C-alpha cells in the first residue's frame, strides 16, 4: 500500500459488473457524506498458470482497468473527489489494510476472480470479517433503488450499537428512514430467571431499544425512526426485514455469537443471502 493513509470511502474495483455497481454506490456515499472516494485495484502475478505473462503486461492491464473505473465515476459523479490506489498484492489483504484508516469500504458481491457458484466472493467475505471500518456489500441496482428505509439489527451487543450509529448516519445522509429491529426468540419457561416472565422480559427489551434510540434521535433529528421487536430467529427476522430496505446494517457478531469468530451466523447469512445491500460493522476496538 501507499505510505499515504487512505481516508474517506474506498471502493474495490476489478472491472466486473458487480464492481461497477459498487462504484456507483460508493460515489453516492462519498457525495452524501462529503468524503473523498478512492478507487482501489489490486493486481498480482500468480505462478502456475498455463501461460507466462510478463509482469509489465499485467501491470499495464491493471492500470487500464483502474483508469476505466475512475473515468466511470468522473462521468457519473463529477462533483466527487476521486483518488486512485493501484496496489500489488492480494485484494482482500490490500482492502483490509486500507480499512485501518478509511471511513467505509465498498465492494461488489463477487468479482472477476469469483467462482460462478459462489454468492459472495472470497474477497468480500474476508474483508467483511476483518476490516476495521464498516464494509458494504452492494447488491441489486445500487443507489437508485426505490426503497426508502435503512434496516438495522439490534441486540444490545457492542457491534450492534456500532451498527446503529452507521445506520443512522447512512439514513441521514440520504434522506432515508431507519427501522431498528430486535428479533425475539421465545424463551422456554424452565429457562426463565426466578420471578420473571416472558412478557416482562420482552417489555424490558422494548424499553432498552427505545433507550438506545434517544442519543441517535438527538444527533439525527431529521431521520424518521421505527422500532420493533419481532418474534422469530434473528436470521429469519432480518432476512425478511431486508426485503423492502435500501440497506441493512448488522453488527459483525452479536450476543449469541461464539467468541473468537469474526463474523457471527446472522451477519454471515446476510452477507451471503440478503436481498439488498448489506453493511457489516465491527465493535470499536478496545484501546
Backbone as numpy.savetxt, mean C-alpha at the origin, in Angstrom:
# Nx Ny Nz CAx CAy CAz Cx Cy Cz
22.11 2.07 -4.78 21.27 3.28 -4.78 22.14 4.53 -4.78
21.54 5.62 -5.19 22.25 6.90 -5.17 22.55 7.30 -3.73
23.65 8.06 -3.55 23.99 8.56 -2.22 22.96 9.56 -1.73
22.23 10.17 -2.65 21.21 11.15 -2.31 19.95 10.43 -1.86
19.44 10.67 -0.63 18.22 9.99 -0.18 17.03 10.34 -1.08
16.17 9.38 -1.29 14.97 9.59 -2.09 13.80 9.88 -1.16
13.13 11.01 -1.38 11.95 11.32 -0.58 10.73 11.43 -1.48
9.58 11.72 -0.87 8.35 11.84 -1.64 7.79 10.48 -2.03
7.16 10.43 -3.21 6.54 9.21 -3.72 7.52 8.52 -4.67
7.69 7.23 -4.49 8.56 6.43 -5.36 7.70 5.38 -6.05
7.80 5.29 -7.37 7.04 4.29 -8.12 8.01 3.37 -8.85
7.81 2.07 -8.68 8.60 1.10 -9.41 8.04 0.91 -10.80
8.89 1.07 -11.81 8.42 1.02 -13.20 9.29 0.07 -14.00
8.64 -0.85 -14.76 9.39 -1.78 -15.61 8.83 -1.88 -17.02
7.90 -0.97 -17.36 7.33 -0.97 -18.70 6.10 -1.83 -18.86
5.74 -2.62 -17.86 4.56 -3.47 -17.96 3.28 -2.64 -17.83
2.16 -3.22 -18.24 0.88 -2.52 -18.17 0.53 -2.15 -16.73
0.80 -3.07 -15.80 0.53 -2.79 -14.40 1.36 -1.65 -13.86
2.61 -1.54 -14.30 3.45 -0.46 -13.80 3.06 0.88 -14.41
2.44 0.88 -15.58 1.92 2.13 -16.14 0.75 2.64 -15.28
-0.12 1.73 -14.85 -1.21 2.12 -13.95 -0.63 2.64 -12.63
0.44 2.00 -12.16 1.09 2.47 -10.94 1.66 3.87 -11.13
2.22 4.16 -12.31 2.72 5.50 -12.61 1.61 6.54 -12.46
0.45 6.24 -13.04 -0.67 7.19 -12.97 -1.13 7.40 -11.53
-1.22 6.31 -10.78 -1.65 6.40 -9.38 -0.63 7.20 -8.57
0.64 6.91 -8.79 1.70 7.60 -8.05 1.74 9.08 -8.38
1.56 9.42 -9.65 1.55 10.83 -10.05 0.39 11.56 -9.39
-0.77 10.90 -9.33 -1.94 11.49 -8.67 -1.66 11.70 -7.19
-1.01 10.72 -6.54 -0.68 10.84 -5.12 0.32 11.96 -4.88
1.34 12.07 -5.74 2.33 13.12 -5.59 1.71 14.50 -5.77
0.82 14.62 -6.76 0.15 15.90 -7.00 -0.75 16.27 -5.82
-1.52 15.31 -5.31 -2.45 15.58 -4.22 -1.73 15.97 -2.94
-0.55 15.39 -2.72 0.18 15.65 -1.48 1.32 16.63 -1.66
1.46 17.19 -2.88 2.51 18.16 -3.19 3.89 17.59 -2.85
4.15 16.38 -3.33 5.42 15.72 -3.11 6.10 15.44 -4.45
7.40 15.33 -4.48 8.08 14.93 -5.72 7.81 13.45 -6.01
7.91 13.10 -7.28 7.72 11.72 -7.72 9.02 11.20 -8.32
9.51 10.09 -7.77 10.70 9.44 -8.32 10.28 8.17 -9.05
10.62 8.10 -10.33 10.37 6.90 -11.13 11.62 6.04 -11.04
11.48 4.86 -10.44 12.63 4.00 -10.19 12.56 2.77 -11.09
13.68 2.50 -11.77 13.78 1.28 -12.57 15.05 0.55 -12.17
14.90 -0.71 -11.78 16.05 -1.52 -11.38 16.38 -2.51 -12.49
17.67 -2.66 -12.76 18.10 -3.58 -13.81 19.32 -4.37 -13.30
19.55 -5.50 -13.90 20.72 -6.29 -13.56 21.00 -7.27 -14.69
22.14 -7.88 -14.65 22.52 -8.90 -15.63 22.52 -10.24 -14.90
21.71 -11.17 -15.38 21.58 -12.47 -14.74 22.31 -13.52 -15.56
23.13 -14.29 -14.87 23.90 -15.34 -15.54 23.04 -16.59 -15.72
23.43 -17.41 -16.68 22.74 -18.68 -16.86 21.69 -18.67 -17.94
21.50 -17.54 -18.62 20.52 -17.47 -19.69 21.06 -18.10 -20.96
20.19 -18.29 -21.96 20.63 -18.93 -23.19 21.51 -18.06 -24.06
21.46 -16.73 -23.83 22.26 -15.81 -24.64 23.07 -14.90 -23.73
24.27 -14.59 -24.16 25.11 -13.64 -23.43 24.82 -12.24 -23.97
24.32 -11.36 -23.11 23.98 -10.00 -23.53 24.97 -9.04 -22.87
25.67 -8.22 -23.63 26.62 -7.28 -23.05 25.95 -6.37 -22.03
26.68 -6.08 -20.95 26.13 -5.23 -19.89 25.71 -3.88 -20.44
26.49 -3.32 -21.35 26.18 -2.00 -21.89 24.83 -2.01 -22.62
24.49 -3.13 -23.28 23.21 -3.23 -23.97 22.06 -3.31 -22.98
22.24 -4.07 -21.90 21.19 -4.19 -20.88 20.93 -2.84 -20.23
22.00 -2.12 -19.93 21.84 -0.80 -19.33 21.14 0.16 -20.28
21.46 0.09 -21.56 20.81 0.97 -22.54 19.31 0.70 -22.60
18.94 -0.57 -22.58 17.52 -0.93 -22.58 16.84 -0.39 -21.32
17.54 -0.51 -20.18 16.99 -0.02 -18.92 16.77 1.50 -18.97
17.72 2.20 -19.53 17.59 3.66 -19.64 16.42 4.04 -20.54
16.25 3.29 -21.62 15.13 3.57 -22.52 13.80 3.31 -21.82
13.72 2.23 -21.06 12.50 1.92 -20.32 12.17 3.03 -19.33
13.17 3.47 -18.57 12.96 4.53 -17.59 12.52 5.82 -18.27
13.15 6.17 -19.37 12.78 7.39 -20.09 11.34 7.34 -20.59
10.91 6.15 -21.03 9.51 6.01 -21.46 8.56 6.29 -20.31
8.89 5.78 -19.12 8.04 6.02 -17.96 7.98 7.48 -17.58
9.12 8.14 -17.61 9.17 9.57 -17.26 8.38 10.39 -18.27
8.52 10.06 -19.55 7.78 10.78 -20.58 6.27 10.62 -20.39
5.84 9.41 -20.01 4.42 9.17 -19.76 3.91 10.07 -18.64
4.66 10.17 -17.55 4.24 10.99 -16.41 4.20 12.46 -16.79
5.20 12.92 -17.50 5.27 14.34 -17.83 4.15 14.77 -18.78
3.69 13.83 -19.59 2.55 14.14 -20.46 1.24 14.10 -19.67
1.10 13.10 -18.79 -0.15 12.92 -18.05 -0.28 13.89 -16.89
0.84 14.26 -16.26 0.79 15.12 -15.07 1.96 16.10 -15.12
1.90 17.08 -16.02 3.06 17.99 -16.21 3.40 18.81 -14.98
2.45 18.98 -14.05 2.71 19.79 -12.87 3.49 19.04 -11.79
3.64 17.74 -11.92 4.33 16.94 -10.91 5.84 17.04 -11.10
6.56 17.20 -10.01 8.03 17.25 -10.05 8.54 15.81 -10.18
9.15 15.51 -11.30 9.56 14.14 -11.59 11.08 14.00 -11.48
11.50 12.95 -10.77 12.90 12.60 -10.66 13.07 11.16 -11.16
14.30 10.77 -11.39 14.54 9.41 -11.88 15.57 8.71 -11.01
15.46 7.39 -10.96 16.45 6.56 -10.27 16.65 5.30 -11.10
17.78 5.21 -11.78 18.14 4.02 -12.53 19.19 3.29 -11.70
18.81 2.12 -11.18 19.68 1.43 -10.22 19.97 0.02 -10.70
21.16 -0.43 -10.43 21.52 -1.80 -10.78 21.41 -2.67 -9.52
20.59 -3.69 -9.60 20.40 -4.58 -8.46 19.02 -5.21 -8.51
18.74 -6.02 -7.52 17.45 -6.70 -7.43 16.36 -5.69 -7.09
15.25 -5.71 -7.85 14.25 -4.65 -7.74 13.69 -4.51 -6.33
13.32 -5.61 -5.70 12.74 -5.52 -4.36 13.72 -4.89 -3.38
14.97 -5.29 -3.44 15.97 -4.73 -2.53 16.15 -3.23 -2.75
16.14 -2.80 -4.00 16.30 -1.39 -4.30 15.11 -0.57 -3.80
13.91 -1.11 -3.93 12.71 -0.40 -3.46 12.65 -0.37 -1.94
13.03 -1.46 -1.30 13.05 -1.49 0.17 14.08 -0.49 0.68
15.20 -0.37 0.00 16.21 0.62 0.36 15.64 2.03 0.22
14.95 2.30 -0.89 14.36 3.62 -1.11 13.31 3.95 -0.06
12.61 2.92 0.45 11.54 3.13 1.43 12.05 3.68 2.75
13.36 3.58 3.00 13.91 4.10 4.25 13.72 5.61 4.37
13.69 6.31 3.24 13.55 7.77 3.29 12.32 8.27 2.52
11.67 7.41 1.75 10.51 7.82 0.96 9.26 7.94 1.84
8.28 8.68 1.33 6.99 8.79 2.02 6.04 7.68 1.61
6.20 7.18 0.39 5.25 6.19 -0.14 5.93 5.44 -1.29
5.72 4.12 -1.34 6.17 3.30 -2.45 4.93 2.81 -3.20
4.94 2.91 -4.53 3.81 2.49 -5.35 4.28 1.47 -6.37
3.51 0.38 -6.50 3.86 -0.70 -7.41 2.63 -1.21 -8.13
2.84 -1.79 -9.30 1.78 -2.53 -9.96 1.65 -3.91 -9.35
0.59 -4.65 -9.68 0.38 -5.96 -9.06 1.37 -7.02 -9.52
1.85 -6.92 -10.75 2.79 -7.93 -11.25 3.52 -7.35 -12.45
4.84 -7.36 -12.40 5.62 -6.77 -13.47 5.98 -7.77 -14.54
6.88 -7.34 -15.43 7.28 -8.20 -16.54 8.02 -9.44 -16.07
8.60 -9.37 -14.87 9.33 -10.52 -14.37 8.46 -11.53 -13.67
7.15 -11.27 -13.53 6.27 -12.17 -12.80 5.86 -13.37 -13.65
5.33 -14.37 -12.98 4.82 -15.55 -13.67 3.33 -15.36 -13.90
2.83 -15.86 -15.03 1.46 -15.59 -15.44 0.45 -16.06 -14.40
0.76 -17.10 -13.65 -0.21 -17.63 -12.70 -0.23 -16.92 -11.37
0.72 -16.00 -11.12 0.78 -15.33 -9.84 -0.10 -14.09 -9.85
-0.87 -13.89 -8.76 -1.71 -12.70 -8.65 -0.90 -11.50 -8.20
0.19 -11.73 -7.48 1.07 -10.63 -7.07 2.50 -11.08 -7.27
3.28 -10.26 -7.98 4.66 -10.63 -8.24 5.49 -10.69 -6.97
6.61 -11.35 -7.05 7.47 -11.51 -5.87 8.01 -10.17 -5.39
8.23 -9.22 -6.30 8.72 -7.90 -5.89 7.70 -7.21 -5.00
6.44 -7.18 -5.42 5.41 -6.54 -4.63 5.26 -7.16 -3.26
5.27 -8.48 -3.19 5.12 -9.17 -1.92 6.29 -8.86 -0.98
7.50 -8.86 -1.51 8.67 -8.58 -0.67 8.66 -7.14 -0.18
8.34 -6.20 -1.06 8.36 -4.80 -0.66 7.27 -4.52 0.37
6.07 -5.07 0.17 4.99 -4.87 1.14 5.37 -5.42 2.51
6.14 -6.50 2.53 6.51 -7.11 3.80 7.62 -6.36 4.52
8.53 -5.73 3.80 9.75 -5.21 4.42 9.90 -3.69 4.39
9.13 -2.98 3.59 9.36 -1.53 3.44 9.04 -0.77 4.72
9.83 0.26 4.98 9.63 1.06 6.18 8.47 2.04 6.04
8.13 2.41 4.82 7.03 3.36 4.59 5.83 2.62 4.01
4.66 3.25 3.94 3.49 2.58 3.34 3.77 2.17 1.90
3.20 1.02 1.53 3.36 0.47 0.18 1.98 0.31 -0.45
1.81 0.84 -1.65 0.54 0.75 -2.37 0.71 -0.20 -3.55
-0.18 -1.19 -3.62 -0.25 -2.11 -4.76 -1.46 -1.69 -5.59
-1.21 -1.17 -6.80 -2.27 -0.58 -7.61 -2.96 -1.65 -8.45
-4.27 -1.68 -8.33 -5.08 -2.59 -9.14 -6.12 -1.77 -9.89
-6.79 -2.39 -10.85 -7.90 -1.73 -11.53 -7.44 -0.57 -12.39
-8.33 0.43 -12.47 -8.10 1.52 -13.41 -7.39 2.72 -12.85
-6.82 2.62 -11.64 -6.05 3.73 -11.13 -6.89 4.83 -10.53
-6.39 6.09 -10.54 -7.01 7.17 -9.78 -8.34 7.66 -10.35
-8.72 7.21 -11.55 -9.98 7.69 -12.13 -11.17 6.78 -11.85
-10.99 5.80 -10.96 -12.10 4.93 -10.62 -13.21 5.74 -9.97
-14.44 5.26 -10.07 -15.57 6.02 -9.56 -15.76 5.96 -8.06
-15.13 5.02 -7.38 -15.34 4.88 -5.94 -14.86 6.12 -5.20
-15.60 6.50 -4.15 -15.30 7.73 -3.42 -14.97 7.47 -1.96
-14.46 6.29 -1.66 -14.27 5.91 -0.28 -12.92 5.23 -0.08
-12.29 5.53 1.07 -11.12 4.79 1.53 -11.56 3.93 2.70
-11.34 2.64 2.61 -11.68 1.72 3.69 -10.41 1.40 4.46
-10.50 1.34 5.79 -9.34 1.00 6.60 -9.76 -0.03 7.64
-8.97 -1.08 7.76 -9.21 -2.10 8.77 -8.56 -1.71 10.08
-9.31 -1.83 11.18 -8.84 -1.39 12.49 -8.99 -2.52 13.50
-7.93 -2.78 14.28 -8.05 -3.71 15.39 -7.35 -3.20 16.64
-6.88 -1.95 16.61 -6.24 -1.36 17.77 -4.75 -1.62 17.85
-4.21 -2.45 16.96 -2.77 -2.73 16.97 -1.99 -1.50 16.51
-0.69 -1.41 16.83 0.10 -0.27 16.36 0.07 -0.11 14.85
0.11 -1.22 14.12 0.09 -1.12 12.66 -1.24 -0.60 12.16
-2.35 -1.00 12.79 -3.65 -0.52 12.32 -3.85 0.94 12.67
-3.26 1.41 13.78 -3.35 2.84 14.08 -2.55 3.65 13.06
-1.41 3.12 12.64 -0.65 3.77 11.56 -1.44 3.74 10.26
-2.17 2.65 10.01 -3.00 2.55 8.81 -4.10 3.59 8.83
-4.68 3.85 10.00 -5.71 4.89 10.12 -5.17 6.25 9.67
-3.97 6.59 10.12 -3.39 7.87 9.74 -3.18 7.95 8.23
-2.70 6.85 7.65 -2.49 6.82 6.20 -3.82 6.95 5.45
-4.85 6.27 5.94 -6.16 6.32 5.28 -6.74 7.74 5.31
-6.66 8.40 6.45 -7.19 9.77 6.54 -6.40 10.72 5.64
-5.08 10.58 5.62 -4.27 11.45 4.77 -4.61 11.25 3.30
-4.78 9.99 2.88 -5.12 9.71 1.48 -6.49 10.25 1.13
-7.46 10.08 2.04 -8.81 10.57 1.78 -8.84 12.10 1.73
-8.14 12.74 2.63 -8.12 14.20 2.68 -7.49 14.76 1.41
-6.43 14.13 0.93 -5.73 14.64 -0.26 -6.58 14.53 -1.51
-7.52 13.56 -1.55 -8.30 13.31 -2.76 -9.78 13.65 -2.63
-10.18 14.21 -1.50 -11.59 14.54 -1.31 -12.48 13.32 -1.17
-11.98 12.27 -0.54 -12.73 11.03 -0.36 -13.18 10.90 1.09
-14.09 9.98 1.34 -14.53 9.68 2.69 -13.75 8.49 3.24
-13.85 8.27 4.55 -13.19 7.14 5.21 -14.24 6.26 5.86
-14.10 4.96 5.64 -14.90 3.98 6.36 -13.95 3.11 7.17
-14.01 3.25 8.50 -13.16 2.47 9.39 -13.94 1.25 9.87
-13.37 0.08 9.64 -14.10 -1.17 9.89 -13.35 -2.02 10.90
-14.10 -2.48 11.91 -13.61 -3.49 12.84 -14.36 -4.78 12.55
-13.63 -5.86 12.35 -14.25 -7.17 12.14 -14.43 -7.83 13.50
-15.68 -8.17 13.81 -16.00 -8.75 15.11 -16.33 -10.22 14.96
-15.44 -11.05 15.49 -15.70 -12.49 15.48 -16.33 -12.88 16.81
-17.44 -13.60 16.74 -18.17 -13.98 17.93 -17.27 -14.78 18.89
-17.37 -14.46 20.18 -16.55 -15.10 21.20 -17.36 -16.18 21.91
-16.88 -17.44 21.93 -17.60 -18.48 22.66 -17.76 -18.11 24.13
-18.90 -18.43 24.71 -19.20 -18.04 26.08 -18.13 -18.53 27.05
-17.64 -19.74 26.85 -16.65 -20.30 27.77 -15.31 -19.57 27.74
-15.08 -18.77 26.67 -13.83 -18.03 26.57 -13.95 -16.60 27.06
-15.14 -16.18 27.44 -15.33 -14.82 27.92 -14.73 -14.65 29.31
-14.19 -13.46 29.62 -13.70 -13.21 30.98 -14.85 -13.26 31.97
-14.58 -13.49 33.27 -15.64 -13.46 34.28 -16.38 -12.13 34.27
-17.67 -12.21 34.45 -18.56 -11.03 34.53 -18.59 -10.23 33.23
-18.20 -10.86 32.11 -18.24 -10.18 30.81 -19.25 -10.87 29.91
-19.82 -10.10 29.00 -20.72 -10.68 28.00 -20.33 -10.11 26.64
-20.72 -10.82 25.58 -20.28 -10.41 24.24 -20.81 -9.04 23.86
-22.06 -8.75 24.25 -22.63 -7.44 23.91 -21.82 -6.32 24.55
-21.39 -6.55 25.80 -20.60 -5.53 26.48 -19.24 -5.34 25.84
-18.62 -6.45 25.43 -17.32 -6.36 24.77 -17.44 -5.65 23.43
-18.50 -5.95 22.70 -18.68 -5.29 21.40 -18.93 -3.80 21.59
-19.70 -3.45 22.62 -19.94 -2.04 22.90 -18.63 -1.33 23.24
-17.77 -2.01 23.99 -16.47 -1.44 24.34 -15.62 -1.25 23.08
-15.69 -2.20 22.14 -14.94 -2.08 20.89 -15.43 -0.88 20.09
-16.74 -0.65 20.06 -17.28 0.50 19.33 -16.83 1.81 19.96
-16.81 1.85 21.30 -16.35 3.07 21.97 -14.86 3.30 21.70
-14.09 2.21 21.71 -12.67 2.33 21.44 -12.42 2.84 20.02
-13.19 2.34 19.07 -13.05 2.78 17.68 -13.39 4.26 17.56
-14.48 4.69 18.23 -14.86 6.10 18.18 -13.77 6.98 18.78
-13.13 6.48 19.85 -12.05 7.24 20.47 -10.84 7.39 19.56
-10.53 6.35 18.81 -9.40 6.43 17.88 -9.65 7.46 16.78
-10.92 7.70 16.47 -11.26 8.64 15.39 -11.10 10.11 15.80
-11.17 10.40 17.10 -11.24 11.80 17.55 -10.06 12.63 17.06
-8.82 12.24 17.31 -7.70 13.11 16.85 -7.60 13.19 15.34
-8.01 12.14 14.64 -7.93 12.16 13.18 -9.03 13.03 12.58
-10.21 13.02 13.19 -11.28 13.94 12.76 -10.84 15.39 12.93
-10.14 15.67 14.02 -9.69 17.04 14.27 -8.59 17.44 13.28
-7.73 16.48 12.93 -6.64 16.78 12.00 -7.13 16.89 10.56
-8.21 16.18 10.24 -8.76 16.18 8.88 -10.26 16.50 8.95
-10.62 17.73 9.31 -12.04 18.07 9.53 -12.90 17.97 8.28
-12.31 18.01 7.10 -13.09 17.95 5.88 -13.41 16.54 5.42
-12.93 15.53 6.12 -13.16 14.14 5.70 -14.40 13.57 6.38
-15.33 13.09 5.59 -16.49 12.40 6.14 -16.07 11.02 6.63
-16.54 10.64 7.82 -16.08 9.40 8.45 -17.27 8.53 8.83
-17.14 7.26 8.53 -18.11 6.25 8.94 -17.36 5.16 9.69
-17.86 4.78 10.86 -17.24 3.69 11.62 -18.25 2.55 11.74
-17.72 1.33 11.72 -18.62 0.19 11.72 -17.92 -1.03 12.32
-18.65 -1.73 13.18 -18.20 -3.03 13.68 -19.02 -4.08 12.96
-18.36 -4.92 12.17 -19.04 -5.88 11.30 -18.73 -7.30 11.76
-19.77 -8.11 11.91 -19.58 -9.49 12.34 -18.93 -10.30 11.22
-17.91 -11.07 11.58 -17.27 -11.94 10.61 -15.77 -11.98 10.78
-15.13 -12.89 10.06 -13.68 -13.01 10.09 -13.05 -11.78 9.42
-11.96 -11.24 9.96 -11.36 -10.02 9.40 -11.09 -10.10 7.90
-10.55 -11.22 7.45 -10.25 -11.34 6.02 -11.51 -11.20 5.19
-12.58 -11.87 5.58 -13.82 -11.84 4.80 -14.48 -10.46 4.86
-14.49 -9.87 6.06 -15.12 -8.57 6.24 -14.42 -7.50 5.41
-13.11 -7.47 5.44 -12.37 -6.43 4.71 -12.38 -6.68 3.21
-12.38 -7.94 2.81 -12.45 -8.23 1.38 -13.78 -7.72 0.81
-14.86 -7.92 1.56 -16.16 -7.44 1.10 -16.21 -5.92 1.12
-15.65 -5.31 2.16 -15.65 -3.84 2.26 -14.87 -3.20 1.13
-13.87 -3.91 0.62 -13.05 -3.37 -0.46 -13.79 -3.30 -1.79
-14.95 -3.96 -1.87 -15.67 -4.04 -3.13 -16.11 -2.70 -3.69
-16.38 -1.71 -2.82 -16.80 -0.40 -3.32 -15.84 0.70 -2.86
-14.56 0.33 -2.69 -13.56 1.29 -2.22 -12.62 1.71 -3.33
-12.13 2.92 -3.25 -11.03 3.36 -4.12 -9.72 2.77 -3.63
-9.61 2.66 -2.31 -8.38 2.19 -1.68 -8.75 1.52 -0.38
-8.08 0.39 -0.07 -8.21 -0.21 1.25 -6.85 -0.19 1.91
-6.83 0.24 3.17 -5.59 0.39 3.92 -5.61 -0.57 5.10
-4.53 -1.32 5.26 -4.45 -2.28 6.37 -3.06 -2.19 7.01
-3.02 -2.52 8.29 -1.74 -2.67 8.95 -1.08 -3.95 8.49
0.24 -3.97 8.55 0.96 -5.14 8.07 0.67 -6.38 8.90
0.45 -6.18 10.20 0.19 -7.32 11.07 -0.63 -6.85 12.24
-1.78 -7.48 12.47 -2.69 -7.06 13.52 -2.45 -7.79 14.83
-3.41 -7.62 15.75 -3.29 -8.23 17.07 -3.28 -9.74 17.00
-3.92 -10.30 15.96 -3.98 -11.75 15.85 -2.80 -12.35 15.13
-1.86 -11.52 14.71 -0.73 -12.01 13.92 0.27 -12.79 14.76
1.06 -13.59 14.12 2.11 -14.35 14.79 3.36 -13.49 14.85
3.89 -13.33 16.03 5.07 -12.46 16.19 6.21 -12.99 15.33
6.86 -12.11 14.61 7.95 -12.51 13.73 7.55 -12.50 12.27
6.24 -12.61 11.99 5.79 -12.52 10.61 5.71 -11.06 10.20
6.21 -10.74 9.01 6.20 -9.35 8.55 4.87 -8.97 7.94
4.14 -9.93 7.41 2.78 -9.70 6.93 1.86 -10.70 7.62
0.76 -10.19 8.20 -0.22 -11.08 8.79 -1.09 -11.73 7.73
-1.93 -12.66 8.14 -2.76 -13.39 7.19 -3.76 -12.48 6.48
-4.28 -11.47 7.19 -5.27 -10.57 6.59 -4.62 -9.68 5.54
-3.52 -9.03 5.88 -2.84 -8.16 4.90 -2.31 -8.98 3.73
-1.83 -10.17 4.00 -1.34 -11.04 2.94 -2.46 -11.38 1.96
-3.65 -11.71 2.49 -4.78 -12.05 1.63 -5.21 -10.85 0.79
-5.21 -9.67 1.40 -5.67 -8.49 0.67 -4.72 -8.09 -0.44
-3.41 -8.14 -0.18 -2.49 -7.73 -1.25 -2.53 -8.71 -2.42
-2.97 -9.93 -2.18 -3.04 -10.91 -3.25 -4.40 -10.96 -3.94
-5.48 -10.61 -3.22 -6.80 -10.89 -3.77 -7.79 -9.72 -3.72
-7.46 -8.59 -3.12 -8.43 -7.51 -2.98 -8.88 -6.99 -4.34
-10.15 -6.58 -4.46 -10.66 -6.08 -5.74 -10.25 -4.65 -6.04
-9.63 -3.96 -5.10 -9.23 -2.57 -5.34 -7.76 -2.41 -4.94
-7.26 -1.20 -5.11 -5.89 -0.89 -4.73 -5.72 -1.04 -3.22
-4.55 -1.55 -2.80 -4.29 -1.87 -1.40 -3.07 -1.10 -0.91
-3.16 -0.55 0.29 -2.00 0.04 0.95 -1.70 -0.75 2.22
-0.44 -1.13 2.38 0.01 -1.87 3.57 0.92 -0.95 4.37
0.61 -0.82 5.66 1.33 0.11 6.53 1.90 -0.65 7.72
3.16 -0.45 7.98 3.80 -1.07 9.14 3.72 -0.14 10.35
3.78 -0.74 11.53 3.83 0.06 12.75 5.10 0.88 12.77
5.07 2.07 13.39 6.31 2.86 13.50 7.38 2.05 14.21
8.60 2.21 13.78 9.70 1.50 14.42 9.99 2.09 15.79
10.34 1.21 16.72 10.72 1.68 18.05 12.10 2.33 17.97
12.23 3.44 18.69 13.51 4.15 18.71 14.12 4.02 20.10
